[in-house]
Amino acid sequence: MTISGGKTALIAMSGGVDSSVAAILAMRMGYECTGVTMLLAPVDGPLRTARGDVLDLNNYDAAEVAKKLGIPHQTLDFRREFGEGVIEPFVSSYLKGETPNPCVNCNAEIKFGLLYEYARSHGFYKLITGHYANIVKEAGKNFRLAKASDTGKDQSYFLYSVTPEKLKHILFPLGGLTKNEVRRIAADEGLFYADRDESQDICFIPEGGYAAFIEHYSGKSSVPGNYIDLSGKKIGRHKGISRYTIGQRKGLGIALGRPVFVKEIRYETNEIVLSDEEDVFTGQIEIGEIVMHTEVPAYAGVMIRYRADPVRAAIKQISESHLLAAFDKPVRAPASGQAAVLYDGDLVIGGGRIV
């Protein structure tokens, strides 16, 4: 199908408040909307919506909202692609002692990968989602990703991989709103779940936690190993490196008479290095798999985890796909596998993964 242009929009609808209000606002802007719900879950698990809710075909929230709004609705089964592009890298990364962020992969591979291509190939001019972020059109018609007005809900950190070329055909209607304003719109429209709690954490992790899911999915049991101190001395035993992350203090199961923190996870030797808190701070990080929206700057604000404040750093490109960020002040516990996103004020410059 050729691209029709104009005011046609595909709305990613999970059944939650945010995506439902995004659809409402898109209609108010004059878009001819079609709702779509992605099924994202392990292929051998229960059907789940993008919110992580187990799908009940007799009470399908997204379809009900679409019906109430008078727009068509369809379902796309991306479970296989989600498993290959999101879950498998997540599990593999954790087994290597990294701290992956599957939301970044999901946005890159699924929402603004497969779904974006589906929207473009089926004649939709815009793909619309309920993310809290803004798209700024600069002089020369260049599109830039920017932080949401509600900094407490801003999701630009997870979206750094969405390139300016794609941003031209993407819309985030919630970017200028607060969560309370979104709930108010939902209530005004008579959505029955306007005050419903949001889904939390990673959508495909069921009750039981990361470690249980990783063991079940990979078929590999956690292998206990040694805690060691900075000198290499054995000081205790851990329950398997996939159960820990850099900077962790609680749940270590060791008493040394003072607080200690995970400084390093050594996959090759199955060892975890514990230290005092001041030792988990570092002055620089290497960032790999970079996606840049502009030329590499000399300086940028670098966010090393979701909702952290960006810290000013000198940026040096050390290879085609890697940057070195040297911070003006040390940052606490940057973890391999996490995203590091570069900002110029509210504008996203680019990002990658901490290596």
N, C-alpha and C positions, 0 to 999 in steps of 0.2 A: 504494500500500500504506500502511496506517495504521501509526503508530509503535507497536511492541509493548511497548516499555519493558523492564523487567526486566534480565536479564543477557546480552543479545545484544550482540555486538561485531564490528565490521569491523576487521580488522588489516591495516594497510598493510605489505606484505611485499616487500622489494626483493631478497631472496636473501642479504642480508648478515647478519652476526652480530647486530647491534643489533635489527633488526626481528624476527628469528627468536626471540631471547630475549624480546622484548616479547610475542610470541605465547605463548611458554611460560608467562610470568608471568601473562598474562591468563587462561589456562586454569587455572592454580593458584588464581586468585582466584574461579573458578567461572563465568567467562563462557562462553557458548556462542559459539564463535568461527568466523568465516569469513575466510580470507585473501584479499587482493586485491593484485595487482601492476599498477602503472601503467606503460604504455609511454610513455616521454618521450624524444623525439628529433626532429630535423628530419624532416618527412614524407618527403623524398626521400633520407634517410640510412638507415643500417642500424637495425633494431629494437634499442632499448636499454631495459634495465630502469631503474628509478629510481636504482639505484646507478651508472648509466653503463656497465654491462657490455653488450657486444653480446650479444643474445639468441640462445642456441643452443637450439633447440626440443628437441633430444635430451638436453640436460643442463640443465634449467631449475631452478635452485637453489630458488627460492621455492616452486614447485610440489612439489619433492621434500621440502622441509621440511614443508610442509602435509600431504603424504601421510604422512610419518613421524609427525607429531603427530596424525593422524587427523581433520583438519578439512577442510572444503571449501575449494577455491581457485578464483579466477576472475581474469581479466585484463581490464583496461579500457584501451582505446586512446585516450589523451589527447594524441597527438602533434600534432594540429592546434591544439588549445587551448594546448599547451605552447609551440608555435612563436609563436602570436599573443600570448600573455600573458607569456612569459618571454624567449624568444630574441630576438624582434623588439625589445622595449624595451631589452634588453641591448646589442644591436648598435647601435641608434639612439643610445643614451646614450654609448657609447664613441666613435662617430663625431663626437660633439659635444664630445669632450674630457673627459667625465665618467668617474667610476669607479663603475659600477653594481654592485649586489650581487644577482645573479639568484636566490640562495637565498631572499631576502626575498620577491621576487615569486612564486616557486614555492610558498612556504608560503601566501601570501595568495590566489593565484589558483587553484592546483591542489590541493595537499594539504588545506588547510583552506578551500577554496572549492568546487571541483567535487567532490572526493572526499567532503568533509564533507556536501554536499547529497545526494550519491548515498547515503551511509550513512543519513541521516535519512529520505530518501524511500523507502528499501527496508527500513525496519523495524528498523534497528540503533540501540540506545540509546547505544552508545559507539563513537567512532572512536578507535582505538589506534595509536600510532606508536612508533618506536624513538628518538625525540628525547630528548636529555638536558636535561630541564627539569622543574619541579614545578608543580603546580596546588594552590593553597592555598584552602581554603574558609573565608571569614571569617564573623563574626557577621552575621546577616541573610541568610545563604545566598548571599552574593556570592562569585564565584570569581575568583581572581587568579593571574596567571602569575608564577612565581618562578624564581630560578636553581636549577640542579641542585646536588646535594651535591658532585659532582666538578667543581670550578670549572675544571679544565683541559679538560673536555669540554662544559661548559655551552653550550646553544644557545638560551637565551632571547632573545639578541640578534636572532636570525633570526625569532623568533616574535612580536614585539611587535604585529603586526597582528591576531593572533587575539584577538578580543574576549571579555570575560567571559561574554557570552551563549552563545558557542560553547564556551567552556571547560567548561561544565556537562556537555557531551556528548563530551568528549575525555579521554583518559587517557594519561599518559606513565609507563609502569611502570619505566623506567630512571632516573627522576629522583633516586632515593635511592641509586643504585649507582655504583661506580667501573667503569672499563672492564675492569680485571682481574677484578672480580666478575662482570661480564657474560660475559667469556670463560670463566670457570670454570663458570658455569651451562651455557653452550653445550657445553663439554667433557663435563660430567656427563650431559648429554642425548644424547651421542654424535654431535653434529653434526660432520661431517668437516672443516669449515673453521673450527673455533673459533679457530685462531691465524692465520687468513689476514689479510694486510695489508688495511687499509681503502682504499676508493677515495678519492682525494685531489682537491682543487681542484674545478673546476666540471664537473659530470657530462657535459655535452654538448660540451665542448671536447676534440677528439681531439688526438693528438700533432701537434705543429707550432705550438701556442700560440695565444694570443688573436688576434694580428694576422692570421695566416693564415686562421683561422676567420671573422673579421669580413670580410675581403676576399672570401672565397669566398661567404659568405652574402649579403652586400650587393651583390656585383658591383662594388664600388668599390675601386680600388687606393689605397694610402696615398699622400698627396700631400706630398712634402717641403716644408719651410718653414724659417723662420729661428728660431734661438735668439737671444734678446735678454737683456740684463741689466736691472737695475732702472731704469736711466736710459733704456732703449729702444734702446740701441746694439746693433747686430748683432754677435754673437760666434761664430756658427757655424751649421750646418745640421742639422735633425732629419729623421727618416725618415717622418714622418706622425704626427699627434697621437694617433691611436688606439693607438700603441705605447708611450705614456707615461702615468704617473699622478703625482698630486701627492706630493711628498716623495721621489720616486725619485732615487737617486744612481747606481747601477750601470747600465751599458748605454747611457749617454748618447752615447758616441762622440765626446767632446770633451775636450781637455786644456787646462786653464787654469792649471796649476801649483798648484792647490788643489782640494779637494773642492767640488763644486757640486751643487745639488739643484733639482728642478723645483718652483718656487713657484706658477706659474700657467700654465694652458693657455688660450690665446685662440682659440676656435673661429672667430670672425668673421674674424680676420686670419691664421689658421693659424700663429700664433707661440707659442713656449714661452718663458716667463720663467725664467731660472736665477738662483739666488742662493746666498749662504752659508746654512749650516744654521739659524742663529739667525733668519733672515728667513722661514722656513717655519712658525714658530710664530705663533699668533694667539690673541687674547683672547676672541673671540666668534664665534658662527656663527648663521646663520639656518636653521631647520628647517621644511620644508614638507611638505604631504600628511600632516598629523599624524593619528594614531589614538591617542586618549586612553582610558585605563582608569579614570581618576579625574578630578577637577577639576584644572586646571592649577595646580601648586604654585608657591610662591615660590622654592623651591630644590629641586634634585635632583642626583643623580649622573648624569652624561651620558657614555655610552660611544659613541665616535665610530668605532670599528672593532672587528671581532671579536677577542676576547681582550685588548682593551685594558682598563686599569683605568678605571672611571668617575671622572670629575673633577667636583667640586662646582661648580655653576653657578647663578647667579640666572636664573630663568625668567620671561619676559614674553611674553604673548600679543599679537601685533601684528596678527593678522587671524584670521578664523575657521579658517583652515587653516595658519597659520604661527606659529612661536614664535621668540623670540630667546633664546639661551643665552649669558650672560656668565660666563666661567670665573673661578674664584678664582685660578688660575694658567694661563698660556698653554698651549695644547695643540699638539702637533706635527702639521702637515700634514693637517688635515681636508680631505677630498676631496668635491667636488660629486658627488652620486649615491649616496654611501654612506649607510647607515642611521645615525641618531643615536638612541639609546634612553635613556630616562629611567628611573632607578631610585630607589626609596626603600629603601635597604639591599639585600635580595635580591629585593624585589618590583618588578615592572615597572609603571611609571606610564603609559607610552605611548611613542611614538616617531614618527619620520618620516624624511625624506630631507634631507641637507645640500644647501642651495641657495646 
